[in-house]
Amino acid sequence: MNPSHKRYDLARLMFGILFIAILIITSFWVVQPFILAFAWAGMVVIATWPLLLRVQKMTWGKRAPAVAIMTLLIVLLFVIPFSLVINSIVDNSGSLVDWLSKPENWHIPKLTWLENVPIVGERLLKAWKSMTADGGKILVSNVQPYAGASATWFVSQVAHVGSFMLHGTLMVVFSALLYSKGESVATGIRHFALRLAEGRGEAAVILAGQAIKGVALGIVVTALVQALLGGVGLAVAGIPYATLLTVLMFICCLAQIGPSLILAAAVIWLYWTGDNTWGTVLLVWGSLVSTMDNVLRPMLIRMGADLPLLLILSGVIGGLLAFGMIGLFIGPVVLAVSYRLISAWMNEVPEPQAELPDVAEELPDPTAES
């Protein structure tokens, strides 16, 4: 008697998959307005979880006071400063665009100090005089439209105050919830990863958390230190709008552009206005601030995760280009998990021991006769 074969109901299987797909898409549609805020909250909570545990020890082991303190810190350090800067930009956007749009507000400096630059000073001064021989009208007319358009675009990007405040509020609420139920959420994620890919799934989740900590320590902390030190230099040198420029410097540092762009513009402005002393001081200070990330960033990244520095930096830059600011964390996490999974898969077999010439000798000769 032939053994019976199990028969599959193809229509039932297809409708089951379709029903699950509809549930997933509908669920995503419902939670879509909250995904960005929840993602930011998750990144912040993961990066600052050790700090929460320390605060909890200081509050006699009680979680509720520690959650309240950490939530207050998030509001004071993230939400309020960015809100004040954005409101300041929006309030002064009209005068800024109007000033940049009027050619009479632009003037060309003499830059006679270029003559004192060793070796290339005379050539630089001669080239500058040739560019500004007509009083700089052509140079100003060429630069002014781009400056006005850039200012208008920047203001339009930061003018979404309502959206920012909504996401900021939701981020604070989600952060408080994750702080209070962090262990349960982590256990649920690890359980899902175990069900999905057994031990490797759980290892991927743990690695993702380490990558987030590494980015938070190495990228964010380094950017914050560079921006603060650069902002101190701008304020001491008397640069106007030092607070706004410090925030822009922080964003540039996050994007791995560095503070050099803002600091160099400030130095040029000081020389432009004839303040050569403070221009030189800020030039030296800016050089120190711009190069300190070469030492600080690798050290902090190693403290958070034992991952290649090139992998983290590639993830940061690629994530920013692909997903925006949230990609600052998404990019390194994806690359780190992929890197470790591929490494684990490759290590399932031993490394090749023979040298390349020995391997070539062991290969059969295709020209040999059988």
PAROLUM-933751 format. One record per residue: residue in one letter; x, z, y of N, C-alpha, C in turn. Coordinates in steps of 0.2 Angstrom, whole numbers, padded with zeros to 4 digits, always signed. Layout:
<atoms>
AXZYXZYXZY/...
</atoms>
This chain:
<atoms>
M+0004+0000-0006+0000+0000+0000+0004+0000+0006/N+0003-0005+0011+0007-0005+0017+0006+0001+0021/P+0011+0004+0024+0010+0009+0029+0007+0007+0035/S+0002+0011+0038-0002+0009+0044+0003+0010+0050/H+0002+0005+0054+0006+0005+0060+0001+0007+0066/K+0005+0011+0070+0001+0014+0076-0001+0009+0081/R-0007+0008+0083-0009+0003+0088-0010+0006+0095/Y-0008+0002+0100-0008+0005+0107-0014+0001+0110/D-0018+0005+0114-0023+0002+0118-0020-0001+0125/L-0018-0007+0125-0014-0010+0131-0018-0009+0137/A-0025-0010+0137-0029-0009+0143-0029-0002+0145/R-0030+0003+0141-0029+0010+0143-0023+0012+0146/L-0017+0009+0143-0011+0011+0145-0010+0008+0153/M-0012+0002+0154-0011-0001+0160-0016+0003+0165/F-0022+0004+0164-0026+0008+0168-0023+0015+0170/G-0020+0018+0165-0017+0025+0166-0012+0024+0171/I-0007+0019+0170-0002+0018+0175-0004+0017+0182/L-0009+0012+0182-0012+0011+0188-0015+0017+0192/F-0018+0021+0188-0021+0027+0191-0016+0032+0194/I-0011+0033+0190-0005+0037+0192-0002+0034+0198/A-0001+0027+0199+0002+0024+0205-0002+0025+0211/I-0009+0024+0210-0014+0025+0215-0013+0033+0218/L-0013+0037+0213-0012+0044+0215-0006+0046+0219/I+0000+0043+0217+0006+0044+0221+0006+0040+0228/I+0003+0034+0228+0003+0031+0235-0002+0035+0239/T-0007+0037+0237-0012+0041+0241-0009+0047+0243/S-0006+0051+0239-0003+0057+0241+0003+0056+0246/F+0007+0051+0245+0012+0049+0250+0009+0047+0257/W+0003+0044+0257-0001+0042+0263-0003+0048+0266/V-0006+0053+0263-0008+0059+0266-0003+0063+0269/V+0003+0064+0265+0008+0068+0268+0013+0065+0273/Q+0012+0058+0274+0017+0054+0278+0018+0057+0285/P+0013+0060+0288+0015+0063+0295+0019+0069+0295/F+0020+0072+0289+0024+0078+0288+0030+0077+0285/I+0032+0071+0282+0038+0070+0279+0044+0071+0283/L+0044+0069+0289+0050+0069+0293+0052+0077+0295/A+0046+0080+0297+0047+0087+0299+0049+0091+0292/F+0046+0090+0287+0048+0094+0281+0055+0092+0278/A+0057+0086+0279+0064+0084+0277+0069+0088+0282/W+0068+0088+0288+0072+0092+0293+0072+0099+0291/A+0067+0102+0290+0066+0109+0288+0070+0110+0282/G+0069+0106+0277+0073+0107+0270+0081+0107+0271/M+0083+0102+0275+0090+0102+0277+0093+0108+0280/V+0089+0110+0285+0091+0116+0289+0091+0122+0285/V+0086+0123+0281+0085+0129+0276+0091+0129+0271/I+0092+0123+0268+0098+0123+0263+0104+0125+0266/A+0106+0122+0272+0112+0123+0275+0113+0130+0278/T+0107+0133+0280+0108+0140+0282+0106+0146+0278/W+0105+0144+0271+0102+0149+0266+0107+0155+0266/P+0114+0153+0265+0118+0159+0265+0118+0164+0271/L+0116+0161+0277+0116+0165+0282+0109+0170+0282/L+0104+0167+0279+0098+0171+0278+0099+0177+0273/L+0103+0175+0268+0104+0181+0263+0108+0186+0267/R+0113+0185+0271+0117+0190+0275+0112+0194+0280/V+0108+0190+0283+0103+0193+0287+0098+0198+0283/Q+0096+0196+0278+0092+0200+0273+0095+0206+0271/K+0102+0206+0270+0106+0212+0268+0106+0217+0274/M+0106+0214+0280+0106+0218+0286+0099+0221+0288/T+0094+0218+0285+0087+0221+0286+0085+0225+0280/W+0089+0229+0277+0088+0233+0271+0085+0229+0266/G+0087+0223+0265+0084+0219+0259+0077+0216+0259/K+0074+0217+0265+0067+0214+0266+0068+0207+0269/R+0064+0203+0266+0064+0196+0267+0060+0194+0274/A+0054+0198+0275+0050+0196+0281+0054+0196+0287/P+0058+0202+0289+0061+0202+0295+0067+0197+0295/A+0070+0196+0290+0075+0190+0290+0073+0184+0291/V+0067+0182+0288+0063+0176+0290+0062+0175+0297/A+0059+0180+0300+0057+0180+0307+0064+0179+0312/I+0069+0182+0310+0075+0182+0314+0078+0174+0313/M+0078+0172+0307+0081+0165+0306+0076+0160+0310/T+0070+0161+0309+0065+0156+0313+0066+0156+0320/L+0067+0162+0323+0069+0163+0330+0075+0160+0332/L+0080+0160+0328+0086+0157+0329+0086+0149+0329/I+0082+0147+0325+0080+0139+0324+0077+0137+0331/V+0072+0141+0333+0069+0139+0340+0074+0140+0345/L+0078+0145+0346+0082+0146+0351+0088+0141+0351/L+0091+0139+0345+0097+0135+0345+0095+0127+0344/F+0089+0125+0342+0087+0118+0341+0082+0116+0345/V+0076+0119+0345+0070+0117+0348+0070+0117+0356/I+0072+0123+0358+0071+0124+0365+0077+0120+0369/P+0083+0120+0367+0088+0116+0371+0086+0109+0371/F+0085+0106+0365+0083+0099+0365+0077+0097+0369/S+0072+0102+0369+0066+0101+0373+0068+0101+0381/L+0072+0106+0383+0074+0106+0390+0078+0100+0392/V+0082+0097+0388+0086+0091+0390+0081+0085+0390/I+0077+0085+0385+0072+0079+0385+0068+0079+0391/N+0065+0085+0393+0061+0086+0399+0064+0084+0405/S+0071+0086+0405+0075+0085+0411+0076+0078+0412/I+0077+0074+0407+0078+0067+0407+0072+0063+0409/V+0066+0065+0407+0060+0062+0409+0059+0064+0416/D+0060+0070+0418+0058+0071+0425+0063+0067+0430/N+0069+0066+0428+0074+0063+0432+0074+0055+0431/S+0070+0053+0426+0071+0046+0424+0070+0041+0430/G+0065+0042+0434+0063+0038+0439+0069+0037+0444/S+0072+0042+0446+0077+0042+0451+0084+0039+0448/L+0085+0040+0441+0090+0037+0438+0090+0030+0438/V+0084+0027+0435+0083+0020+0435+0084+0017+0442/D+0081+0020+0447+0081+0017+0453+0088+0017+0456/W+0092+0022+0455+0099+0022+0457+0103+0017+0454/L+0102+0016+0448+0106+0011+0444+0104+0004+0446/S+0097+0003+0448+0095-0004+0449+0096-0006+0456/K+0099-0002+0461+0101-0004+0468+0108-0006+0468/P+0110-0012+0470+0118-0013+0470+0121-0010+0476/E+0117-0008+0481+0121-0004+0486+0123+0003+0485/N+0121+0005+0479+0123+0012+0477+0130+0011+0473/W+0132+0005+0471+0138+0004+0468+0144+0002+0473/H+0150+0005+0472+0155+0003+0476+0162+0003+0471/I+0166-0001+0473+0172-0002+0469+0178+0002+0472/P+0181+0006+0468+0187+0010+0471+0193+0006+0471/K+0198+0009+0474+0205+0005+0475+0209+0006+0469/L+0209+0012+0466+0213+0013+0460+0220+0012+0461/T+0223+0014+0467+0230+0013+0468+0234+0017+0464/W+0231+0022+0460+0235+0026+0456+0238+0023+0450/L+0235+0017+0449+0237+0013+0443+0244+0010+0444/E+0247+0010+0450+0253+0008+0451+0259+0013+0448/N+0257+0019+0448+0261+0024+0445+0262+0024+0438/V+0257+0020+0434+0257+0020+0427+0264+0017+0425/P+0268+0020+0420+0274+0017+0418+0273+0010+0414/I+0277+0005+0415+0278-0001+0412+0272-0006+0414/V+0266-0004+0413+0260-0009+0414+0256-0007+0420/G+0259-0003+0424+0255-0001+0430+0254-0006+0435/E+0259-0010+0437+0259-0015+0442+0254-0021+0439/R+0255-0022+0433+0250-0028+0430+0243-0026+0430/L+0242-0019+0429+0235-0017+0429+0232-0017+0436/L+0236-0015+0441+0234-0015+0448+0232-0022+0450/K+0237-0026+0448+0236-0033+0451+0230-0036+0448/A+0229-0035+0441+0222-0038+0438+0216-0035+0441/W+0216-0028+0443+0211-0025+0446+0209-0028+0453/K+0214-0029+0457+0214-0032+0463+0211-0039+0463/S+0213-0043+0458+0210-0050+0457+0203-0050+0455/M+0201-0044+0451+0194-0044+0449+0189-0042+0455/T+0192-0038+0460+0188-0035+0465+0190-0038+0472/A+0193-0044+0472+0195-0047+0478+0189-0049+0483/D+0184-0050+0481+0178-0051+0485+0174-0045+0486/G+0177-0039+0486+0174-0033+0487+0170-0030+0481/G+0171-0034+0475+0168-0031+0469+0161-0033+0468/K+0158-0038+0473+0151-0040+0472+0149-0043+0466/I+0154-0048+0464+0152-0051+0457+0153-0046+0451/L+0158-0042+0451+0159-0037+0446+0153-0033+0446/V+0150-0030+0451+0145-0026+0452+0138-0029+0449/S+0137-0035+0452+0131-0039+0450+0131-0041+0443/N+0137-0041+0439+0137-0042+0432+0136-0036+0428/V+0138-0031+0430+0137-0024+0427+0131-0021+0428/Q+0128-0021+0434+0122-0018+0436+0116-0019+0432/P+0114-0026+0430+0108-0027+0426+0109-0023+0419/Y+0115-0023+0416+0116-0020+0410+0115-0013+0410/A+0118-0010+0416+0117-0002+0417+0110+0000+0418/G+0106-0004+0422+0099-0003+0423+0095-0004+0416/A+0096-0009+0413+0092-0010+0406+0094-0004+0401/S+0100-0002+0401+0102+0003+0396+0099+0010+0398/A+0099+0011+0405+0096+0017+0407+0088+0017+0405/T+0085+0011+0406+0078+0011+0405+0076+0012+0398/W+0081+0009+0393+0080+0009+0386+0080+0016+0384/F+0086+0020+0386+0087+0027+0384+0081+0031+0386/V+0079+0030+0392+0073+0034+0395+0067+0033+0390/S+0066+0027+0389+0060+0025+0384+0060+0028+0378/Q+0067+0029+0375+0067+0032+0368+0066+0040+0368/V+0068+0043+0374+0067+0050+0374+0061+0052+0377/A+0057+0048+0379+0050+0049+0383+0045+0051+0378/H+0046+0051+0372+0041+0053+0367+0041+0061+0366/V+0039+0064+0371+0040+0071+0371+0035+0074+0367/G+0029+0072+0367+0024+0074+0362+0025+0074+0355/S+0028+0068+0353+0030+0067+0346+0035+0072+0344/F+0040+0073+0349+0046+0077+0347+0043+0085+0347/M+0039+0087+0351+0037+0094+0351+0033+0095+0344/L+0029+0090+0342+0025+0090+0336+0029+0091+0330/H+0034+0087+0330+0039+0087+0324+0043+0094+0324/G+0045+0096+0330+0049+0102+0331+0045+0108+0329/T+0038+0108+0331+0034+0114+0329+0033+0114+0321/L+0032+0108+0318+0031+0108+0311+0037+0109+0307/M+0043+0107+0310+0049+0109+0307+0050+0117+0307/V+0049+0120+0312+0049+0127+0313+0044+0131+0307/V+0038+0128+0307+0033+0131+0302+0036+0130+0295/F+0038+0124+0293+0040+0123+0287+0047+0127+0285/S+0051+0127+0290+0057+0131+0289+0055+0139+0287/A+0050+0142+0291+0048+0148+0289+0045+0149+0282/L+0041+0144+0280+0039+0144+0273+0044+0143+0268/L+0049+0139+0269+0054+0138+0264+0059+0144+0264/Y+0060+0147+0270+0064+0153+0270+0061+0159+0266/S+0054+0160+0266+0050+0165+0263+0049+0163+0255/K+0049+0157+0253+0048+0155+0246+0053+0151+0244/G+0059+0152+0246+0065+0147+0244+0066+0147+0237/E+0067+0153+0234+0068+0153+0227+0063+0150+0223/S+0057+0151+0224+0051+0148+0220+0052+0140+0221/V+0053+0138+0227+0054+0130+0228+0060+0128+0225/A+0065+0131+0225+0071+0129+0221+0070+0128+0214/T+0067+0134+0211+0065+0134+0204+0061+0128+0202/G+0056+0126+0206+0051+0121+0205+0055+0114+0205/I+0059+0113+0210+0063+0107+0210+0068+0106+0204/R+0071+0112+0202+0075+0111+0196+0071+0110+0190/H+0065+0113+0189+0061+0112+0183+0059+0105+0183/F+0057+0102+0189+0055+0095+0188+0061+0090+0187/A+0067+0092+0189+0073+0088+0187+0075+0089+0180/L+0074+0095+0177+0075+0096+0170+0070+0092+0166/R+0064+0092+0168+0059+0088+0164+0061+0080+0165/L+0064+0078+0171+0065+0071+0172+0071+0069+0168/A+0077+0073+0169+0083+0070+0166+0087+0076+0163/E+0084+0081+0161+0087+0086+0157+0093+0089+0161/G+0098+0091+0158+0104+0094+0161+0107+0090+0167/R+0107+0084+0166+0110+0080+0172+0105+0080+0178/G+0099+0080+0177+0094+0081+0183+0095+0087+0187/E+0096+0093+0183+0097+0099+0187+0104+0099+0190/A+0109+0096+0187+0116+0095+0190+0115+0091+0196/A+0111+0086+0196+0110+0082+0202+0107+0085+0208/V+0102+0090+0206+0099+0094+0212+0104+0099+0215/I+0108+0102+0211+0113+0107+0213+0118+0103+0217/L+0120+0097+0215+0125+0093+0219+0122+0091+0226/A+0116+0089+0226+0113+0087+0232+0113+0093+0237/G+0112+0099+0235+0112+0105+0239+0119+0106+0242/Q+0124+0105+0237+0131+0106+0239+0133+0101+0245/A+0130+0094+0244+0132+0089+0248+0129+0091+0255/I+0123+0093+0255+0120+0095+0262+0124+0101+0265/K+0126+0106+0261+0130+0111+0264+0136+0108+0267/G+0139+0103+0263+0146+0100+0266+0145+0096+0272/V+0139+0093+0273+0138+0089+0279+0136+0094+0284/A+0133+0099+0283+0131+0104+0288+0137+0107+0291/L+0142+0109+0287+0148+0112+0289+0153+0108+0292/G+0154+0102+0288+0159+0098+0291+0157+0093+0296/I+0151+0090+0296+0149+0086+0301+0146+0089+0307/V+0141+0093+0306+0137+0096+0311+0141+0101+0315/V+0144+0106+0311+0148+0111+0315+0154+0108+0319/T+0157+0103+0316+0163+0100+0320+0160+0096+0326/A+0154+0093+0325+0151+0090+0331+0149+0095+0336/L+0147+0100+0334+0145+0106+0339+0151+0109+0343/V+0156+0110+0339+0162+0113+0342+0165+0108+0347/Q+0165+0101+0345+0168+0096+0350+0164+0096+0356/A+0157+0095+0355+0153+0095+0361+0153+0100+0365/L+0153+0107+0363+0154+0112+0367+0160+0113+0371/L+0166+0111+0367+0172+0111+0371+0173+0106+0376/G+0170+0100+0374+0170+0094+0379+0166+0096+0385/G+0160+0099+0383+0155+0101+0389+0159+0106+0394/V+0162+0111+0391+0166+0116+0395+0171+0112+0400/G+0174+0107+0397+0179+0103+0401+0175+0099+0406/L+0170+0096+0405+0166+0093+0410+0163+0097+0415/A+0161+0103+0414+0158+0108+0419+0164+0111+0423/V+0170+0112+0420+0175+0115+0424+0178+0109+0429/A+0178+0103+0426+0180+0098+0431+0176+0095+0436/G+0170+0098+0436+0165+0097+0441+0161+0090+0440/I+0160+0088+0434+0156+0082+0432+0149+0084+0433/P+0145+0080+0437+0138+0081+0437+0134+0080+0430/Y+0128+0083+0430+0124+0082+0423+0129+0084+0417/A+0133+0089+0418+0137+0091+0412+0133+0093+0406/T+0127+0096+0407+0123+0098+0401+0120+0092+0397/L+0118+0087+0401+0115+0081+0398+0121+0077+0394/L+0127+0077+0398+0132+0074+0394+0135+0077+0388/T+0134+0084+0388+0136+0088+0382+0131+0086+0376/V+0125+0085+0378+0120+0083+0372+0122+0076+0370/L+0123+0072+0374+0125+0065+0372+0131+0065+0368/M+0136+0069+0370+0142+0070+0367+0141+0072+0359/F+0137+0077+0359+0135+0080+0352+0132+0074+0348/I+0127+0070+0351+0124+0065+0347+0130+0060+0345/C+0134+0058+0349+0140+0053+0348+0144+0056+0342/C+0146+0063+0342+0150+0066+0337+0146+0066+0330/L+0139+0067+0330+0136+0066+0324+0136+0059+0321/A+0136+0054+0326+0136+0047+0324+0143+0045+0322/Q+0148+0050+0322+0155+0048+0320+0158+0044+0326/I+0155+0043+0332+0158+0039+0337+0164+0044+0340/G+0162+0050+0340+0167+0055+0344+0165+0056+0351/P+0168+0061+0354+0167+0063+0361+0171+0059+0366/S+0175+0054+0363+0180+0050+0368+0176+0046+0373/L+0170+0043+0370+0167+0039+0375+0164+0042+0381/I+0161+0048+0380+0159+0052+0386+0165+0055+0390/L+0170+0057+0387+0175+0060+0390+0179+0055+0394/A+0180+0049+0391+0184+0044+0395+0180+0041+0401/A+0173+0041+0400+0169+0039+0406+0170+0044+0412/A+0170+0051+0410+0171+0056+0415+0178+0056+0418/V+0183+0054+0414+0190+0054+0417+0190+0048+0422/I+0187+0042+0420+0187+0036+0424+0183+0038+0431/W+0178+0041+0430+0174+0043+0436+0178+0048+0441/L+0181+0052+0438+0186+0057+0442+0191+0053+0446/Y+0194+0048+0442+0199+0044+0446+0196+0039+0451/W+0190+0037+0449+0186+0033+0453+0185+0036+0460/T+0183+0042+0460+0181+0046+0466+0188+0049+0469/G+0194+0048+0467+0200+0050+0470+0202+0057+0468/D+0199+0060+0463+0200+0067+0461+0205+0066+0455/N+0212+0065+0457+0217+0063+0452+0219+0069+0448/T+0219+0075+0451+0221+0081+0448+0217+0083+0442/W+0210+0084+0443+0205+0085+0438+0205+0080+0433/G+0206+0074+0435+0205+0068+0431+0211+0069+0426/T+0217+0071+0428+0222+0071+0423+0221+0077+0418/V+0219+0083+0421+0217+0089+0417+0212+0087+0412/L+0207+0084+0414+0201+0082+0409+0204+0077+0404/L+0209+0073+0406+0212+0068+0401+0216+0072+0396/V+0219+0077+0398+0223+0080+0393+0218+0084+0388/W+0214+0088+0391+0209+0092+0387+0205+0087+0383/G+0203+0082+0385+0199+0077+0381+0203+0074+0375/S+0209+0073+0376+0213+0071+0370+0213+0076+0365/L+0214+0083+0367+0214+0088+0362+0207+0088+0358/V+0202+0088+0362+0195+0089+0359+0194+0083+0354/S+0196+0077+0356+0194+0071+0352+0198+0071+0346/T+0204+0074+0345+0208+0074+0339+0207+0080+0335/M+0203+0085+0337+0203+0091+0333+0199+0090+0327/D+0194+0085+0327+0190+0084+0321+0194+0082+0315/N+0200+0079+0316+0204+0077+0310+0207+0083+0306/V+0207+0089+0309+0209+0095+0305+0203+0099+0303/L+0198+0100+0308+0192+0104+0307+0187+0101+0302/R+0186+0095+0302+0181+0092+0298+0182+0092+0291/P+0188+0090+0288+0190+0090+0281+0190+0097+0279/M+0192+0102+0283+0193+0109+0280+0186+0112+0279/L+0181+0110+0284+0174+0113+0283+0170+0109+0277/I+0171+0103+0276+0168+0099+0271+0170+0102+0264/R+0177+0103+0263+0179+0106+0257+0176+0113+0256/M+0174+0117+0261+0171+0123+0260+0164+0122+0258/G+0160+0117+0259+0153+0116+0257+0153+0112+0251/A+0157+0107+0249+0156+0103+0243+0163+0100+0242/D+0165+0100+0235+0171+0097+0233+0170+0090+0232/L+0169+0086+0237+0168+0079+0237+0173+0075+0241/P+0174+0069+0240+0179+0065+0244+0177+0064+0251/L+0181+0065+0255+0180+0065+0263+0177+0058+0264/L+0180+0052+0262+0178+0046+0263+0171+0045+0261/L+0169+0048+0255+0162+0047+0253+0157+0050+0258/I+0159+0056+0260+0154+0060+0265+0154+0056+0271/L+0159+0053+0274+0159+0050+0280+0155+0043+0280/S+0156+0040+0274+0153+0033+0273+0145+0035+0272/G+0143+0040+0269+0136+0042+0269+0133+0044+0275/V+0137+0047+0280+0135+0049+0286+0133+0043+0291/I+0138+0039+0291+0138+0033+0295+0132+0028+0292/G+0132+0027+0286+0127+0022+0283+0120+0025+0283/G+0120+0032+0282+0113+0035+0283+0110+0034+0290/L+0115+0035+0295+0112+0035+0302+0110+0028+0303/L+0114+0023+0301+0112+0016+0302+0105+0014+0299/A+0104+0017+0293+0099+0015+0289+0092+0019+0290/F+0093+0026+0291+0087+0030+0292+0086+0034+0298/G+0091+0033+0303+0091+0037+0309+0094+0043+0308/M+0092+0048+0312+0096+0055+0312+0095+0058+0306/I+0089+0058+0302+0088+0061+0296+0093+0058+0291/G+0095+0052+0292+0100+0049+0287+0107+0052+0287/L+0108+0056+0292+0114+0060+0293+0115+0064+0286/F+0109+0067+0283+0110+0071+0277+0108+0066+0271/I+0103+0062+0272+0101+0058+0266+0107+0053+0264/G+0111+0050+0268+0116+0046+0266+0121+0049+0261/P+0124+0055+0264+0129+0058+0259+0126+0061+0253/V+0120+0063+0253+0117+0066+0247+0116+0061+0242/V+0114+0055+0244+0113+0049+0239+0119+0047+0236/L+0124+0046+0241+0131+0044+0238+0134+0049+0234/A+0133+0056+0236+0137+0061+0232+0133+0061+0225/V+0127+0061+0224+0123+0062+0218+0125+0055+0214/S+0125+0049+0217+0127+0043+0213+0134+0044+0210/Y+0139+0046+0215+0146+0046+0213+0147+0051+0207/R+0143+0057+0207+0144+0062+0202+0141+0059+0195/L+0135+0056+0196+0132+0054+0190+0136+0048+0186/I+0139+0043+0190+0143+0038+0188+0149+0041+0185/S+0152+0046+0188+0158+0049+0185+0157+0052+0178/A+0151+0056+0178+0149+0059+0172+0148+0054+0166/W+0145+0048+0168+0143+0043+0163+0150+0040+0161/M+0155+0039+0165+0161+0036+0163+0165+0041+0159/N+0165+0048+0160+0169+0052+0157+0166+0054+0150/E+0160+0051+0148+0158+0051+0141+0163+0048+0136/V+0167+0044+0138+0172+0041+0134+0179+0042+0137/P+0184+0043+0133+0191+0045+0135+0194+0039+0139/E+0198+0041+0144+0202+0036+0148+0206+0032+0144/P+0207+0026+0146+0212+0021+0142+0219+0024+0143/Q+0222+0024+0137+0229+0027+0136+0234+0022+0136/A+0233+0016+0133+0238+0011+0133+0239+0008+0139/E+0245+0005+0140+0247+0002+0146+0244-0005+0146/L+0244-0009+0152+0241-0015+0152+0245-0020+0147/P+0252-0020+0147+0255-0025+0142+0253-0024+0135/D+0253-0017+0133+0251-0015+0126+0244-0018+0124/V+0239-0017+0129+0233-0019+0128+0232-0027+0127/A+0236-0030+0131+0237-0038+0130+0239-0040+0124/E+0244-0036+0121+0247-0038+0114+0242-0037+0109/E+0238-0032+0110+0233-0030+0104+0227-0035+0104/L+0226-0039+0110+0220-0044+0110+0222-0050+0105/P+0217-0053+0102+0218-0058+0097+0220-0064+0101/D+0224-0069+0098+0226-0075+0102+0221-0080+0100/P+0218-0083+0106+0213-0088+0105+0215-0094+0102/T+0222-0095+0103+0225-0102+0101+0227-0102+0094/A+0227-0096+0091+0229-0095+0084+0224-0098+0079/E+0227-0101+0074+0223-0105+0069+0220-0099+0064/S+0214-0100+0062+0211-0095+0057+0213-0097+0050/
</atoms>
